[in-house]
Amino acid sequence: MYFNDHHPAHFHAIYGEFNAKIGINDYAMLDGYLPPKAFSLVVEWAGLHKNELVANWDRMIKKLPFSPISPLE
């Protein structure tokens, strides 16, 4: 996520030279591109951390620092 981002609620995923915006509510790729395997891993991670993603989006709106979210193991 980036401070001062815009709705809909989303996060950014970067994989090598690829970059995509992923919706927090439905994990849809809103913009950009990720290879299918990378996108699948991002969706798996987002599903495990949806509450944390929502909380960080709320923190961003309130101009508070983000809380770290663990990587996919």
C-alpha positions in Angstrom: 0.0 0.0 0.0 1.0 3.6 -0.5 0.0 6.5 1.6 -2.6 8.8 0.0 -3.8 5.9 -2.2 -7.4 5.9 -3.6 -10.4 3.7 -3.4 -11.3 0.9 -4.0 -9.2 -0.6 -1.2 -6.2 -2.4 -2.7 -2.6 -3.2 -2.3 0.3 -3.4 -4.7 2.1 -6.6 -5.6 5.5 -6.5 -7.3 7.1 -9.6 -8.8 10.3 -9.0 -10.8 9.5 -6.5 -13.5 5.7 -7.0 -13.0 3.5 -4.8 -10.8 -0.2 -5.1 -10.1 -2.9 -3.5 -8.0 -5.0 -6.2 -6.2 -8.4 -5.5 -4.6 -8.6 -6.3 -0.9 -12.3 -7.3 -1.0 -12.3 -9.6 -3.9 -8.6 -10.1 -4.8 -9.3 -8.9 -8.4 -6.4 -7.6 -10.4 -7.4 -4.0 -10.8 -4.4 -2.8 -12.8 -1.1 -4.2 -14.1 -0.1 -7.8 -14.6 1.4 -10.7 -12.6 2.2 -14.1 -14.1 -0.5 -16.6 -13.1 1.7 -18.5 -10.6 2.7 -15.3 -8.9 -0.9 -14.0 -8.9 -2.0 -17.3 -7.3 0.5 -16.9 -4.5 -0.5 -13.3 -3.9 -4.1 -14.3 -3.7 -3.3 -17.1 -1.2 -1.3 -14.6 0.9 -4.0 -12.0 0.8 -6.6 -14.5 1.9 -4.6 -15.4 4.9 -4.1 -11.7 5.8 -7.3 -10.1 4.7 -8.1 -8.7 8.2 -4.6 -7.2 8.4 -4.9 -5.7 4.9 -8.2 -4.1 5.8 -6.7 -2.8 9.0 -3.8 -1.3 7.2 -6.1 0.4 4.6 -8.0 1.9 7.6 -4.7 3.1 9.1 -3.7 4.6 5.8 -7.0 6.6 5.6 -6.2 7.9 9.2 -2.7 8.7 8.2 -1.2 6.2 10.7 1.8 4.0 9.9 1.2 0.6 8.5 1.5 -2.5 10.6 3.9 -5.2 9.1 2.2 -8.2 7.5 4.1 -11.5 7.5 5.1 -13.0 4.1 3.7 -16.3 2.8 5.7 -19.2 4.3 
